[in-house]
Amino acid sequence: MIDPELIPQVAQRFKALADAGRLRLLASLQKGERSVGELVEETGRTQPNVSQHLASLTHAGIVEARREGNKVYYRIADPTIVRICDAVCDSVVARARALGREAAVLAARRRSRAGAER
């Protein structure tokens, strides 16, 4: 159950996740800590774009940074986020499978109706 008092914070987290570019960064970070340069290379995004998305994810408490010399490394700060993303991915796959089965059943019905009308 969603606590009504937490709705603004929950919405902020979901808003931070509601961008394909940020999700690509999280997918890269699931493999472990990465520098901004590594994330640019892995995602094919520009450095300013990656930095902007990382700032949003950091502000939402989803990732955290550490500085080592002149490089900044990012990692997932909250493992719950990975579980949420995994659950949503599982749901998307299950829905696609269900829709695929529904589409196959409807197509079979249409074929049998078309055959009966001939």
N, CA and C atoms as an extended XYZ file, in Angstrom:
354
Properties=species:S:1:pos:R:3:atomname:S:1:resname:S:1:resid:I:1 pbc="F F F"
N         0.841       -1.181        0.000 N   MET     1
C         0.000        0.000        0.000 CA  MET     1
C         0.880        1.237        0.000 C   MET     1
N         0.510        2.197       -0.801 N   ILE     2
C         1.272        3.444       -0.875 CA  ILE     2
C         0.823        4.355        0.263 C   ILE     2
N         1.780        4.772        1.069 N   ASP     3
C         1.508        5.703        2.160 CA  ASP     3
C         1.248        7.086        1.558 C   ASP     3
N         0.075        7.669        1.794 N   PRO     4
C        -0.240        8.978        1.202 CA  PRO     4
C         0.808       10.055        1.510 C   PRO     4
N         1.434        9.960        2.664 N   GLU     5
C         2.447       10.960        3.015 CA  GLU     5
C         3.713       10.811        2.180 C   GLU     5
N         3.927        9.629        1.605 N   LEU     6
C         5.134        9.373        0.809 CA  LEU     6
C         4.921        9.572       -0.691 C   LEU     6
N         3.709        9.879       -1.093 N   ILE     7
C         3.403        9.987       -2.524 CA  ILE     7
C         4.338       10.955       -3.257 C   ILE     7
N         4.643       12.126       -2.734 N   PRO     8
C         5.565       13.010       -3.472 CA  PRO     8
C         6.946       12.387       -3.695 C   PRO     8
N         7.476       11.692       -2.702 N   GLN     9
C         8.793       11.062       -2.852 CA  GLN     9
C         8.727        9.873       -3.809 C   GLN     9
N         7.649        9.104       -3.737 N   VAL    10
C         7.470        7.961       -4.642 CA  VAL    10
C         7.357        8.478       -6.082 C   VAL    10
N         6.583        9.535       -6.270 N   ALA    11
C         6.427       10.113       -7.610 CA  ALA    11
C         7.770       10.611       -8.143 C   ALA    11
N         8.577       11.203       -7.282 N   GLN    12
C         9.903       11.680       -7.703 CA  GLN    12
C        10.767       10.519       -8.185 C   GLN    12
N        10.727        9.410       -7.465 N   ARG    13
C        11.509        8.229       -7.878 CA  ARG    13
C        11.024        7.700       -9.217 C   ARG    13
N         9.709        7.554       -9.366 N   PHE    14
C         9.180        7.046      -10.630 CA  PHE    14
C         9.451        8.019      -11.776 C   PHE    14
N         9.370        9.305      -11.499 N   LYS    15
C         9.677       10.300      -12.530 CA  LYS    15
C        11.122       10.147      -12.992 C   LYS    15
N        12.029        9.903      -12.062 N   ALA    16
C        13.436        9.721      -12.423 CA  ALA    16
C        13.633        8.470      -13.270 C   ALA    16
N        12.788        7.475      -13.084 N   LEU    17
C        12.889        6.230      -13.848 CA  LEU    17
C        12.139        6.288      -15.174 C   LEU    17
N        11.355        7.330      -15.375 N   ALA    18
C        10.475        7.405      -16.546 CA  ALA    18
C        11.173        8.000      -17.768 C   ALA    18
N        12.414        7.596      -17.993 N   ASP    19
C        13.164        8.081      -19.144 CA  ASP    19
C        14.040        6.939      -19.655 C   ASP    19
N        13.943        6.644      -20.934 N   ALA    20
C        14.705        5.531      -21.504 CA  ALA    20
C        16.211        5.723      -21.338 C   ALA    20
N        16.679        6.952      -21.463 N   GLY    21
C        18.106        7.215      -21.292 CA  GLY    21
C        18.585        6.894      -19.889 C   GLY    21
N        17.799        7.249      -18.901 N   ARG    22
C        18.165        6.936      -17.514 CA  ARG    22
C        18.123        5.439      -17.261 C   ARG    22
N        17.155        4.773      -17.860 N   LEU    23
C        17.082        3.321      -17.696 CA  LEU    23
C        18.284        2.634      -18.350 C   LEU    23
N        18.761        3.179      -19.473 N   ARG    24
C        19.971        2.624      -20.101 CA  ARG    24
C        21.176        2.793      -19.174 C   ARG    24
N        21.258        3.943      -18.527 N   LEU    25
C        22.356        4.160      -17.575 CA  LEU    25
C        22.264        3.169      -16.420 C   LEU    25
N        21.066        2.958      -15.903 N   LEU    26
C        20.894        1.992      -14.816 CA  LEU    26
C        21.257        0.582      -15.261 C   LEU    26
N        20.919        0.239      -16.506 N   ALA    27
C        21.280       -1.083      -17.023 CA  ALA    27
C        22.802       -1.242      -17.030 C   ALA    27
N        23.512       -0.206      -17.418 N   SER    28
C        24.980       -0.258      -17.391 CA  SER    28
C        25.497       -0.340      -15.963 C   SER    28
N        24.878        0.412      -15.071 N   LEU    29
C        25.320        0.419      -13.674 CA  LEU    29
C        25.005       -0.883      -12.951 C   LEU    29
N        24.070       -1.659      -13.481 N   GLN    30
C        23.789       -2.969      -12.886 CA  GLN    30
C        25.008       -3.880      -12.991 C   GLN    30
N        25.865       -3.622      -13.955 N   LYS    31
C        27.084       -4.417      -14.128 CA  LYS    31
C        28.185       -3.984      -13.165 C   LYS    31
N        27.965       -2.869      -12.460 N   GLY    32
C        28.951       -2.380      -11.503 CA  GLY    32
C        29.223       -0.896      -11.698 C   GLY    32
N        30.055       -0.398      -10.830 N   GLU    33
C        30.403        1.018      -10.829 CA  GLU    33
C        31.032        1.420      -12.171 C   GLU    33
N        30.662        2.610      -12.657 N   ARG    34
C        31.166        3.110      -13.933 CA  ARG    34
C        31.502        4.596      -13.816 C   ARG    34
N        32.519        5.012      -14.583 N   SER    35
C        32.820        6.437      -14.692 CA  SER    35
C        31.883        7.047      -15.728 C   SER    35
N        31.813        8.367      -15.745 N   VAL    36
C        30.981        9.045      -16.736 CA  VAL    36
C        31.451        8.657      -18.138 C   VAL    36
N        32.750        8.637      -18.358 N   GLY    37
C        33.296        8.269      -19.665 CA  GLY    37
C        32.892        6.868      -20.085 C   GLY    37
N        32.926        5.935      -19.150 N   GLU    38
C        32.515        4.560      -19.459 CA  GLU    38
C        31.034        4.501      -19.810 C   GLU    38
N        30.230        5.281      -19.094 N   LEU    39
C        28.793        5.302      -19.371 CA  LEU    39
C        28.510        5.928      -20.732 C   LEU    39
N        29.275        6.957      -21.092 N   VAL    40
C        29.138        7.569      -22.413 CA  VAL    40
C        29.431        6.525      -23.483 C   VAL    40
N        30.516        5.792      -23.295 N   GLU    41
C        30.915        4.765      -24.263 CA  GLU    41
C        29.881        3.639      -24.361 C   GLU    41
N        29.406        3.173      -23.219 N   GLU    42
C        28.466        2.037      -23.205 CA  GLU    42
C        27.094        2.390      -23.755 C   GLU    42
N        26.652        3.624      -23.523 N   THR    43
C        25.290        3.995      -23.922 CA  THR    43
C        25.233        4.722      -25.260 C   THR    43
N        26.373        5.234      -25.732 N   GLY    44
C        26.381        5.982      -26.983 CA  GLY    44
C        25.793        7.376      -26.855 C   GLY    44
N        25.587        7.818      -25.650 N   ARG    45
C        25.052        9.162      -25.398 CA  ARG    45
C        26.198       10.154      -25.251 C   ARG    45
N        25.886       11.423      -25.341 N   THR    46
C        26.915       12.441      -25.169 CA  THR    46
C        27.241       12.618      -23.686 C   THR    46
N        28.405       13.161      -23.409 N   GLN    47
C        28.812       13.384      -22.015 CA  GLN    47
C        27.853       14.331      -21.289 C   GLN    47
N        27.445       15.471      -21.912 N   PRO    48
C        26.492       16.340      -21.210 CA  PRO    48
C        25.157       15.639      -20.915 C   PRO    48
N        24.695       14.816      -21.857 N   ASN    49
C        23.437       14.099      -21.671 CA  ASN    49
C        23.557       13.108      -20.522 C   ASN    49
N        24.649       12.340      -20.498 N   VAL    50
C        24.874       11.366      -19.421 CA  VAL    50
C        24.961       12.085      -18.084 C   VAL    50
N        25.706       13.170      -18.033 N   SER    51
C        25.862       13.915      -16.779 CA  SER    51
C        24.531       14.463      -16.282 C   SER    51
N        23.711       14.954      -17.206 N   GLN    52
C        22.393       15.482      -16.825 CA  GLN    52
C        21.515       14.370      -16.242 C   GLN    52
N        21.494       13.216      -16.899 N   HIS    53
C        20.688       12.106      -16.395 CA  HIS    53
C        21.221       11.592      -15.063 C   HIS    53
N        22.533       11.530      -14.912 N   LEU    54
C        23.106       11.083      -13.640 CA  LEU    54
C        22.754       12.047      -12.515 C   LEU    54
N        22.713       13.328      -12.821 N   ALA    55
C        22.326       14.315      -11.805 CA  ALA    55
C        20.884       14.065      -11.344 C   ALA    55
N        19.999       13.764      -12.293 N   SER    56
C        18.595       13.474      -11.936 CA  SER    56
C        18.501       12.216      -11.082 C   SER    56
N        19.242       11.184      -11.473 N   LEU    57
C        19.216        9.923      -10.720 CA  LEU    57
C        19.837       10.093       -9.341 C   LEU    57
N        20.864       10.919       -9.246 N   THR    58
C        21.497       11.180       -7.954 CA  THR    58
C        20.547       11.967       -7.055 C   THR    58
N        19.917       12.985       -7.620 N   HIS    59
C        18.962       13.799       -6.853 CA  HIS    59
C        17.818       12.951       -6.303 C   HIS    59
N        17.411       11.943       -7.059 N   ALA    60
C        16.323       11.059       -6.630 CA  ALA    60
C        16.799        9.981       -5.656 C   ALA    60
N        18.105        9.927       -5.399 N   GLY    61
C        18.637        8.931       -4.467 CA  GLY    61
C        18.796        7.545       -5.069 C   GLY    61
N        18.778        7.462       -6.385 N   ILE    62
C        18.855        6.171       -7.062 CA  ILE    62
C        20.303        5.759       -7.304 C   ILE    62
N        21.148        6.727       -7.639 N   VAL    63
C        22.580        6.453       -7.795 CA  VAL    63
C        23.362        7.377       -6.863 C   VAL    63
N        24.603        6.994       -6.629 N   GLU    64
C        25.500        7.843       -5.846 CA  GLU    64
C        26.852        7.875       -6.530 C   GLU    64
N        27.603        8.927       -6.229 N   ALA    65
C        28.884        9.144       -6.894 CA  ALA    65
C        30.011        9.137       -5.882 C   ALA    65
N        31.205        8.798       -6.399 N   ARG    66
C        32.422        8.969       -5.606 CA  ARG    66
C        33.493        9.486       -6.545 C   ARG    66
N        34.302       10.362       -6.028 N   ARG    67
C        35.360       10.968       -6.820 CA  ARG    67
C        36.669       10.246       -6.538 C   ARG    67
N        37.391        9.968       -7.622 N   GLU    68
C        38.727        9.386       -7.509 CA  GLU    68
C        39.625       10.182       -8.458 C   GLU    68
N        40.433       11.059       -7.898 N   GLY    69
C        41.244       11.945       -8.735 CA  GLY    69
C        40.335       12.873       -9.510 C   GLY    69
N        40.515       12.895      -10.832 N   ASN    70
C        39.667       13.767      -11.643 CA  ASN    70
C        38.479       13.020      -12.258 C   ASN    70
N        38.259       11.780      -11.862 N   LYS    71
C        37.130       10.997      -12.371 CA  LYS    71
C        36.058       10.857      -11.304 C   LYS    71
N        34.823       10.784      -11.772 N   VAL    72
C        33.695       10.527      -10.886 CA  VAL    72
C        33.099        9.187      -11.292 C   VAL    72
N        32.904        8.327      -10.315 N   TYR    73
C        32.339        6.997      -10.545 CA  TYR    73
C        30.947        6.934       -9.934 C   TYR    73
N        30.050        6.291      -10.657 N   TYR    74
C        28.662        6.155      -10.198 CA  TYR    74
C        28.328        4.692       -9.971 C   TYR    74
N        27.422        4.492       -9.032 N   ARG    75
C        26.913        3.154       -8.743 CA  ARG    75
C        25.465        3.288       -8.286 C   ARG    75
N        24.751        2.192       -8.348 N   ILE    76
C        23.364        2.188       -7.879 CA  ILE    76
C        23.387        2.272       -6.360 C   ILE    76
N        22.680        3.255       -5.827 N   ALA    77
C        22.666        3.491       -4.384 CA  ALA    77
C        21.617        2.669       -3.667 C   ALA    77
N        20.550        2.349       -4.382 N   ASP    78
C        19.414        1.672       -3.756 CA  ASP    78
C        19.083        0.399       -4.533 C   ASP    78
N        19.470       -0.765       -4.003 N   PRO    79
C        19.214       -2.015       -4.725 CA  PRO    79
C        17.729       -2.302       -4.946 C   PRO    79
N        16.872       -1.642       -4.216 N   THR    80
C        15.433       -1.806       -4.421 CA  THR    80
C        15.048       -1.390       -5.831 C   THR    80
N        15.737       -0.399       -6.368 N   ILE    81
C        15.445        0.089       -7.715 CA  ILE    81
C        15.641       -1.024       -8.736 C   ILE    81
N        16.691       -1.826       -8.561 N   VAL    82
C        16.950       -2.942       -9.475 CA  VAL    82
C        15.798       -3.942       -9.410 C   VAL    82
N        15.310       -4.213       -8.207 N   ARG    83
C        14.192       -5.151       -8.058 CA  ARG    83
C        12.921       -4.595       -8.708 C   ARG    83
N        12.711       -3.291       -8.579 N   ILE    84
C        11.542       -2.665       -9.202 CA  ILE    84
C        11.641       -2.792      -10.725 C   ILE    84
N        12.812       -2.472      -11.260 N   CYS    85
C        13.006       -2.567      -12.718 CA  CYS    85
C        12.859       -4.012      -13.203 C   CYS    85
N        13.392       -4.957      -12.444 N   ASP    86
C        13.237       -6.375      -12.800 CA  ASP    86
C        11.760       -6.774      -12.803 C   ASP    86
N        11.020       -6.319      -11.799 N   ALA    87
C         9.591       -6.656      -11.717 CA  ALA    87
C         8.828       -6.064      -12.901 C   ALA    87
N         9.150       -4.837      -13.273 N   VAL    88
C         8.466       -4.209      -14.409 CA  VAL    88
C         8.829       -4.933      -15.709 C   VAL    88
N        10.103       -5.288      -15.873 N   CYS    89
C        10.516       -6.042      -17.073 CA  CYS    89
C         9.782       -7.370      -17.153 C   CYS    89
N         9.694       -8.091      -16.034 N   ASP    90
C         8.954       -9.356      -16.003 CA  ASP    90
C         7.499       -9.144      -16.392 C   ASP    90
N         6.902       -8.063      -15.897 N   SER    91
C         5.512       -7.753      -16.197 CA  SER    91
C         5.320       -7.442      -17.679 C   SER    91
N         6.248       -6.696      -18.260 N   VAL    92
C         6.173       -6.358      -19.687 CA  VAL    92
C         6.247       -7.634      -20.535 C   VAL    92
N         7.168       -8.523      -20.187 N   VAL    93
C         7.312       -9.780      -20.930 CA  VAL    93
C         6.049      -10.632      -20.794 C   VAL    93
N         5.523      -10.739      -19.571 N   ALA    94
C         4.308      -11.533      -19.347 CA  ALA    94
C         3.129      -10.957      -20.129 C   ALA    94
N         3.014       -9.652      -20.135 N   ARG    95
C         1.913       -9.012      -20.876 CA  ARG    95
C         2.062       -9.255      -22.375 C   ARG    95
N         3.282       -9.145      -22.868 N   ALA    96
C         3.512       -9.389      -24.295 CA  ALA    96
C         3.154      -10.821      -24.658 C   ALA    96
N         3.527      -11.749      -23.805 N   ARG    97
C         3.176      -13.158      -24.057 CA  ARG    97
C         1.664      -13.346      -24.052 C   ARG    97
N         0.999      -12.746      -23.069 N   ALA    98
C        -0.459      -12.873      -22.980 CA  ALA    98
C        -1.121      -12.260      -24.204 C   ALA    98
N        -0.655      -11.095      -24.626 N   LEU    99
C        -1.226      -10.458      -25.810 CA  LEU    99
C        -0.933      -11.280      -27.052 C   LEU    99
N         0.237      -11.889      -27.092 N   GLY   100
C         0.579      -12.756      -28.218 CA  GLY   100
C        -0.361      -13.937      -28.307 C   GLY   100
N        -0.667      -14.543      -27.166 N   ARG   101
C        -1.605      -15.671      -27.140 CA  ARG   101
C        -2.996      -15.203      -27.539 C   ARG   101
N        -3.408      -14.050      -27.019 N   GLU   102
C        -4.718      -13.512      -27.372 CA  GLU   102
C        -4.796      -13.249      -28.869 C   GLU   102
N        -3.731      -12.685      -29.426 N   ALA   103
C        -3.706      -12.387      -30.852 CA  ALA   103
C        -3.793      -13.676      -31.663 C   ALA   103
N        -3.105      -14.714      -31.216 N   ALA   104
C        -3.144      -15.997      -31.925 CA  ALA   104
C        -4.544      -16.596      -31.882 C   ALA   104
N        -5.211      -16.521      -30.723 N   VAL   105
C        -6.569      -17.051      -30.592 CA  VAL   105
C        -7.528      -16.276      -31.488 C   VAL   105
N        -7.421      -14.938      -31.485 N   LEU   106
C        -8.296      -14.124      -32.338 CA  LEU   106
C        -8.062      -14.416      -33.817 C   LEU   106
N        -6.799      -14.574      -34.200 N   ALA   107
C        -6.485      -14.879      -35.597 CA  ALA   107
C        -7.088      -16.223      -35.991 C   ALA   107
N        -6.994      -17.213      -35.098 N   ALA   108
C        -7.575      -18.533      -35.381 CA  ALA   108
C        -9.088      -18.432      -35.520 C   ALA   108
N        -9.713      -17.636      -34.663 N   ARG   109
C       -11.171      -17.455      -34.766 CA  ARG   109
C       -11.546      -16.805      -36.086 C   ARG   109
N       -10.772      -15.783      -36.480 N   ARG   110
C       -11.050      -15.110      -37.745 CA  ARG   110
C       -10.903      -16.076      -38.922 C   ARG   110
N        -9.867      -16.905      -38.875 N   ARG   111
C        -9.659      -17.885      -39.951 CA  ARG   111
C       -10.811      -18.870      -40.008 C   ARG   111
N       -11.249      -19.331      -38.837 N   SER   112
C       -12.330      -20.325      -38.842 CA  SER   112
C       -13.645      -19.680      -39.294 C   SER   112
N       -13.872      -18.429      -38.935 N   ARG   113
C       -15.076      -17.733      -39.414 CA  ARG   113
C       -15.017      -17.518      -40.905 C   ARG   113
N       -13.857      -17.132      -41.394 N   ALA   114
C       -13.694      -16.903      -42.840 CA  ALA   114
C       -13.921      -18.205      -43.601 C   ALA   114
N       -13.432      -19.326      -43.056 N   GLY   115
C       -13.621      -20.631      -43.684 CA  GLY   115
C       -15.073      -21.052      -43.657 C   GLY   115
N       -15.798      -20.726      -42.597 N   ALA   116
C       -17.221      -21.097      -42.463 CA  ALA   116
C       -18.087      -20.280      -43.404 C   ALA   116
N       -17.657      -19.048      -43.719 N   GLU   117
C       -18.450      -18.175      -44.584 CA  GLU   117
C       -18.310      -18.560      -46.044 C   GLU   117
N       -17.298      -19.340      -46.380 N   ARG   118
C       -17.089      -19.710      -47.795 CA  ARG   118
C       -18.004      -20.755      -48.225 C   ARG   118
